[in-house]
Amino acid sequence: MRSLYVKFVVITIGIMIISGIFAFLISNAYYQQKLKPYNDHKNTKIALDIAEFTDNHPEINLNEYLENISSIGYQIFLVDNSGKESYFGAPFREYNLANSTKEQVLNGEIFHGILDFPQETFVTGFFANELKNTIGVPLTHNEEKYALFLRPDIKLLFNEMHILFGWLLALTIILSIIMVIFSTKYLINPILKLTTATKSLANGNFNVHLDISRHDELGELSHSFSQMVKKLEQMDDMRKEFTSNISHDIQSPLSNIKGYTNLLENDSISQEERSTYISIINGEIQRLSTLTKQLLLLASLDSDEDILKKESFNVGKQMKELIRNYQWQMAEKDITLEFTLPDVEINGDKSLLHTVWDNLLTNAIKYNKVNGNIEISIEEKEKSVLITFEDTGIGLSDNVKERIFDRFYRVDTSRTHSVEGTGLGLSIVAAIVKLHGGLIHVDSIENKGTTFAIELPVN
């Protein structure tokens, strides 16, 4: 298989050749349509001027005069009534001129050999050194009739130009090929680096550095590739962290259940201790059940399946029903709740959005201070609805805010408090909001409080 470098060089040189052929054809068409009639008209006028001059000056020597004319850049053929032929200037390559043509010119007609020259020779018709590629005019000198055939001596007029253009064309082709070979190397080199980096990445090596500082499409591609590598590395770290977290969060309650189950087998424990152990086991089972449900929900949200069951419902009414379910928890911590919940109809998955509000409200209660405050509001916009949850809790640092929606990430990273949550709640919230085409934003000040703002399209 040919490399991209070879393909690029071959294609570029091929384009140069094809372009040259098309340029030649276009030039030929221009010559045939424009230049050839112009050259015919111009040389006809010159030939007629020569004939007129000789007719008006019978005292001049015709041969000497025509010899002088030929020396300044013309090839001349002269024939008289008796058939005597004379040539002046450079010789013709071909002398194939019909006798009928000579007779026509001797009889007073003008022969347009340049205009009528066959087109099969393309642009080279301008350079065809043939007797039939001339202008023929009648000429009278000392009352004797002649036929004068004339064409420019291209070799004499453009000999140096031929050499110059020949060298120019040859050097252009050679230098173009050399520049294509080196410029292609310059263009392909970043792609080769990207290929090497891609192979390294495919082998699981994320330590990939591209020293490409270009400001074109390849530079942009390299930059995007570097960004992709960083994202993949982050995702790999998250995958490893996810595996570690889920292993711990499953193993920990299982270990507790196993330990307390073994204790229950001891007949010497009291009924009170037995009840305590059973309560702890039930709590661990409930924790495992919650974790499993959240993992299944996340898997459904991540899949390509259309799990949304959209319907029109009153989000304000839904929020009020949710608040009633948590009044006792807020009362336990003496939390004051303020809300502005107008009746607003939106189109969405009622069950999934209930999960969003439930997560945000339980977090606002869990991480709030005693005698704290929670404020919930719904604001209608032109095409969207803005729902905010604001609390006066422990708040979040800037580092925490950046990872608050990562899976299994907890504000308190110590394992001693892991029982309080699975670290999946806000990940589920973000996934559901995104699935509805909405946006979620968190604004928090450490030790002062946190505000979650969710904007959802009405339809």
C-alpha positions in Angstrom: 0.0 0.0 0.0 1.4 3.4 -1.0 2.0 5.9 1.8 0.1 9.1 2.0 3.4 10.9 1.1 3.8 9.1 -2.2 0.1 9.5 -3.0 0.3 13.2 -2.4 3.4 13.7 -4.5 1.9 11.5 -7.4 -1.5 13.3 -7.2 0.1 16.8 -7.2 2.4 16.0 -10.1 -0.6 14.5 -11.9 -2.6 17.6 -11.3 0.3 19.7 -12.7 0.4 17.5 -15.9 -3.4 17.6 -16.3 -3.5 21.3 -15.7 -0.8 21.8 -18.4 -2.8 19.8 -20.9 -6.0 21.7 -20.2 -4.0 25.0 -20.3 -2.7 24.0 -23.7 -6.2 23.1 -25.0 -7.6 26.4 -23.7 -4.7 28.3 -25.2 -5.3 26.6 -28.5 -8.9 27.5 -28.4 -8.0 31.1 -27.7 -5.4 31.1 -30.6 -7.9 29.6 -33.1 -10.7 31.9 -32.1 -8.9 35.2 -31.5 -5.2 35.2 -32.4 -5.2 33.4 -35.7 -7.7 35.8 -37.4 -5.8 38.7 -35.9 -2.4 37.4 -37.2 -4.0 36.8 -40.6 -5.4 40.3 -40.8 -2.1 41.9 -39.6 0.1 40.0 -42.1 -2.4 40.6 -44.9 -2.0 44.3 -44.3 1.8 44.1 -44.3 1.8 42.1 -47.6 -0.6 44.5 -49.2 1.6 47.5 -48.1 4.7 45.8 -49.6 2.8 45.2 -52.9 1.5 48.8 -52.9 5.0 50.1 -52.3 6.6 48.1 -55.2 3.7 49.1 -57.5 4.3 52.8 -56.7 8.1 52.6 -57.0 8.9 50.9 -60.3 12.4 52.2 -60.1 13.4 50.0 -57.2 15.1 46.6 -57.6 12.4 44.1 -56.6 14.7 41.3 -55.5 16.9 43.7 -53.4 13.8 45.2 -51.8 12.3 41.8 -50.9 15.7 40.7 -49.6 15.8 43.6 -47.2 12.2 42.9 -46.1 13.1 39.3 -45.3 16.2 40.4 -43.3 14.0 42.1 -40.8 12.0 39.0 -40.0 9.9 37.7 -42.9 10.0 34.6 -45.2 8.9 35.5 -48.7 8.1 33.4 -51.8 7.6 35.2 -55.1 6.3 33.6 -58.4 5.7 35.4 -61.7 3.4 34.6 -64.6 6.0 32.4 -66.3 6.2 30.2 -63.1 9.6 31.5 -62.1 10.0 31.1 -58.3 12.2 33.1 -55.9 12.7 32.7 -52.1 13.8 35.3 -49.7 14.8 34.9 -46.1 14.9 31.6 -44.1 13.9 28.5 -46.0 10.5 26.9 -45.5 10.3 23.5 -43.9 7.6 22.4 -46.4 7.0 23.8 -49.9 3.7 22.1 -50.5 1.7 25.0 -52.1 -0.9 24.1 -54.8 -0.5 25.6 -58.3 -4.1 26.6 -58.2 -3.4 28.8 -55.2 -0.5 30.5 -57.1 -2.8 31.1 -60.1 -5.6 32.6 -57.9 -3.1 35.1 -56.4 -1.7 35.9 -59.8 -5.3 36.6 -60.9 -5.7 39.2 -58.2 -7.2 37.2 -55.3 -5.8 37.2 -51.7 -4.7 33.9 -50.2 -5.4 33.6 -46.4 -3.2 30.6 -45.6 -2.7 31.6 -42.0 -6.5 31.9 -41.4 -7.3 28.6 -43.2 -4.4 26.6 -41.8 -5.7 23.3 -40.4 -6.6 23.3 -36.7 -5.3 19.8 -36.0 -1.9 21.2 -35.2 -3.3 23.3 -32.4 -1.3 26.3 -31.2 1.7 25.0 -33.2 0.0 26.3 -36.3 1.5 29.7 -35.4 5.0 28.1 -35.6 4.3 25.9 -38.6 7.1 26.9 -41.1 5.1 25.8 -44.2 4.5 27.6 -47.5 0.8 27.1 -47.3 0.8 28.8 -43.9 1.4 32.2 -45.5 -0.5 35.3 -46.8 -0.6 35.5 -50.6 -1.3 38.9 -52.4 -1.0 40.0 -56.0 2.0 42.3 -56.7 2.7 44.4 -59.8 6.1 45.7 -60.6 7.1 47.4 -63.9 3.7 46.2 -65.3 4.6 42.6 -64.6 2.4 40.5 -62.3 3.7 38.5 -59.4 2.2 36.4 -56.6 3.8 37.4 -53.2 3.5 34.9 -50.3 4.7 36.1 -46.9 4.8 34.9 -43.3 6.7 36.1 -40.2 10.1 34.4 -39.6 9.2 33.1 -36.2 12.7 31.6 -35.6 14.4 34.9 -36.4 11.9 37.0 -34.4 11.6 34.7 -31.4 14.7 32.5 -31.3 16.0 33.9 -28.0 12.5 33.9 -26.6 12.1 30.2 -27.5 15.3 29.4 -25.6 14.2 31.6 -22.7 10.7 30.1 -22.5 12.1 26.6 -22.9 14.5 27.1 -19.9 11.7 28.8 -18.0 9.3 25.9 -18.6 11.9 23.3 -17.8 13.0 25.0 -14.6 9.4 25.6 -13.6 8.6 21.9 -13.9 11.8 20.8 -12.1 11.5 23.3 -9.3 7.8 22.6 -8.9 8.5 18.8 -8.5 11.2 19.5 -6.0 9.1 21.9 -4.0 6.1 19.5 -4.1 8.4 16.7 -2.7 9.7 18.9 0.2 6.4 20.7 0.9 4.5 17.4 1.0 7.0 16.2 3.6 6.2 19.3 5.6 2.5 18.8 5.2 2.5 15.0 5.9 4.9 15.1 8.9 2.2 16.2 11.4 -0.1 13.5 10.1 2.7 10.9 10.6 3.1 12.2 14.2 -0.6 11.9 14.7 -0.5 8.4 13.4 2.2 7.4 15.8 0.4 9.1 18.6 -2.8 7.3 17.7 -1.1 3.9 17.8 0.4 4.8 21.1 -3.0 5.8 22.4 -4.5 2.6 21.1 -2.0 0.7 23.3 -3.3 2.5 26.3 -0.4 5.0 26.6 -1.9 8.4 27.4 1.5 10.1 27.7 1.3 11.5 24.2 2.8 14.9 23.3 2.6 16.5 19.9 5.1 19.3 19.3 3.0 20.8 16.5 2.7 24.5 16.7 0.9 25.2 13.4 -1.9 27.6 12.9 -3.8 25.8 10.1 -6.2 22.9 9.9 -3.5 20.4 10.8 -2.6 22.5 13.8 -6.2 22.6 14.8 -6.5 18.8 14.3 -3.4 18.3 16.5 -4.9 20.6 19.2 -8.2 18.7 19.1 -6.3 15.4 19.3 -4.4 16.6 22.4 -7.7 17.6 24.0 -9.2 14.2 23.1 -6.2 12.5 24.7 -6.8 14.5 27.9 -10.5 13.7 27.9 -9.8 10.0 27.3 -7.2 10.0 30.1 -9.8 11.7 32.4 -12.4 9.1 31.4 -9.9 6.3 32.0 -9.2 7.7 35.5 -12.9 8.1 36.1 -13.4 4.5 35.0 -10.8 3.2 37.4 -12.2 5.4 40.1 -15.7 4.2 39.3 -14.6 0.6 39.5 -12.8 1.2 42.8 -15.8 3.1 44.3 -18.4 0.7 43.2 -16.3 -2.2 44.4 -16.0 -0.5 47.8 -19.6 0.5 48.0 -20.8 -3.0 47.3 -18.1 -4.8 49.3 -18.6 -2.6 52.4 -22.3 -3.3 53.0 -21.8 -7.0 52.1 -19.0 -7.3 54.7 -21.3 -5.6 57.3 -24.2 -7.9 56.4 -21.9 -11.0 56.6 -20.4 -9.8 59.9 -23.7 -9.1 61.6 -25.2 -12.3 60.2 -22.5 -14.2 61.9 -23.2 -12.4 65.1 -26.9 -13.3 64.9 -25.9 -17.0 64.9 -24.6 -16.5 68.4 -27.3 -17.7 70.8 -25.8 -15.8 73.7 -26.7 -12.3 72.4 -29.6 -10.4 73.9 -32.8 -9.7 72.1 -32.0 -6.0 72.1 -28.6 -6.6 70.4 -30.3 -9.0 67.9 -32.8 -6.2 67.0 -29.9 -3.7 66.6 -28.0 -6.1 64.3 -31.1 -6.8 62.2 -31.8 -3.1 61.9 -28.2 -2.5 60.7 -28.5 -5.4 58.2 -31.7 -4.0 56.8 -30.0 -0.6 56.5 -27.2 -2.1 54.5 -29.6 -4.0 52.3 -31.5 -0.8 51.7 -28.2 0.9 50.8 -27.4 -1.8 48.3 -30.9 -1.6 46.9 -30.6 2.2 46.4 -27.1 1.9 44.8 -28.4 -0.8 42.4 -31.4 1.3 41.4 -29.2 4.4 40.8 -26.7 2.4 38.7 -29.5 1.0 36.6 -31.0 4.5 36.2 -27.6 5.8 35.1 -27.1 2.9 32.7 -30.5 3.7 31.1 -29.7 7.4 30.9 -26.3 6.6 29.3 -27.8 4.3 26.7 -29.1 5.3 23.4 -32.5 4.1 24.2 -35.4 6.6 24.3 -36.3 6.3 27.9 -38.1 9.6 28.2 -41.8 9.4 28.6 -42.7 13.0 28.0 -46.0 14.5 29.1 -47.4 17.9 30.1 -47.5 18.4 33.8 -47.6 21.1 36.5 -44.1 21.4 37.9 -45.1 23.8 40.6 -47.7 21.3 41.9 -45.1 18.5 41.7 -42.7 20.5 43.8 -45.3 21.3 46.5 -46.1 17.6 46.9 -42.4 16.8 47.2 -41.9 19.5 49.9 -44.8 18.0 52.0 -42.9 14.6 52.1 -39.8 16.2 53.6 -41.4 18.6 56.1 -40.5 16.3 59.0 -36.8 16.2 58.1 -36.7 20.0 57.8 -38.5 20.3 61.2 -35.8 18.0 62.8 -33.1 20.5 61.9 -35.3 23.6 62.4 -34.8 24.6 58.7 -36.9 27.4 57.4 -38.3 26.8 53.9 -39.4 29.6 51.5 -40.7 28.9 48.1 -42.3 30.7 45.1 -43.9 27.9 43.1 -46.4 29.2 40.6 -48.4 26.8 38.4 -46.3 26.2 35.4 -46.9 23.6 32.7 -43.8 22.0 31.1 -43.4 19.0 28.8 -41.0 16.4 30.2 -40.6 13.1 32.0 -42.5 13.6 35.2 -40.9 10.6 37.0 -37.3 11.5 36.1 -37.7 15.2 36.9 -39.1 14.2 40.3 -35.8 12.4 40.8 -34.0 15.7 40.1 -36.0 17.7 42.6 -35.8 14.9 45.2 -32.0 14.8 44.9 -31.6 18.6 45.1 -33.9 19.0 48.1 -32.5 16.1 50.1 -29.0 17.5 49.5 -30.1 21.0 50.6 -31.5 19.4 53.8 -28.5 17.1 54.4 -25.8 19.7 54.0 -27.6 22.5 55.6 -26.9 24.0 59.0 -29.3 23.8 62.0 -31.7 26.7 61.9 -30.7 27.1 58.2 -32.8 28.2 55.3 -33.9 26.8 52.0 -35.4 28.8 49.2 -37.0 27.2 46.1 -38.4 29.2 43.2 -39.8 28.7 39.7 -39.4 31.5 37.2 -41.2 31.5 33.8 -39.2 32.8 30.9 -40.2 33.1 27.2 -39.4 29.6 26.1 -38.0 28.0 29.3 -38.4 27.6 33.0 -35.8 28.4 35.7 -35.9 26.3 38.9 -33.5 27.2 41.7 -32.7 25.5 45.0 -30.8 27.8 47.4 -29.6 26.7 50.8 -27.5 28.2 53.6 -25.4 25.0 54.1 -21.7 24.1 54.2 -21.1 25.3 50.6 -18.6 24.1 48.2 -15.0 25.0 47.4 -13.9 25.8 43.8 -12.2 22.4 43.5 -15.3 20.6 44.7 -17.6 22.5 42.3 -15.6 21.2 39.3 -16.2 17.6 40.2 -19.6 17.8 41.9 -21.3 16.0 39.0 -18.7 13.2 38.7 -20.0 9.8 39.6 -19.2 8.5 43.1 -17.7 11.8 44.1 -18.6 12.9 47.6 -18.0 16.2 49.2 -16.6 14.4 52.2 -14.2 11.9 50.7 -13.5 10.1 53.9 -14.9 6.6 53.9 -16.3 7.0 57.4 -19.3 9.0 56.1 -19.8 7.1 52.9 -22.9 5.5 54.3 -24.7 8.9 53.9 -24.8 8.6 50.1 -23.7 6.8 47.0 -22.1 9.8 45.3 -24.4 9.2 42.2 -27.2 11.6 43.0 -25.9 14.7 41.3 -24.6 12.6 38.4 -28.1 11.4 37.8 -29.4 15.0 38.1 -27.0 16.2 35.5 -27.8 13.3 33.1 -31.6 13.8 33.4 -31.3 17.6 32.8 -29.1 17.1 29.8 -31.5 14.5 28.4 -34.3 17.1 28.6 -32.2 19.6 26.7 -31.7 21.7 29.8 -28.8 23.3 31.6 -27.7 23.1 35.2 -25.4 25.6 37.0 -24.1 25.5 40.6 -23.0 28.6 42.5 -21.5 28.1 45.9 -19.5 29.9 48.6 -17.8 27.7 51.2 -19.5 27.9 54.6 -22.2 30.2 53.3 -24.4 28.1 51.0 -25.1 26.6 47.6 -27.5 27.5 44.8 -28.5 25.0 42.0 -30.1 26.6 39.0 -31.8 24.4 36.3 -33.2 25.8 33.1 -35.5 23.6 31.2 -37.2 24.2 27.9 -41.0 24.4 28.2 -41.5 22.2 25.2 
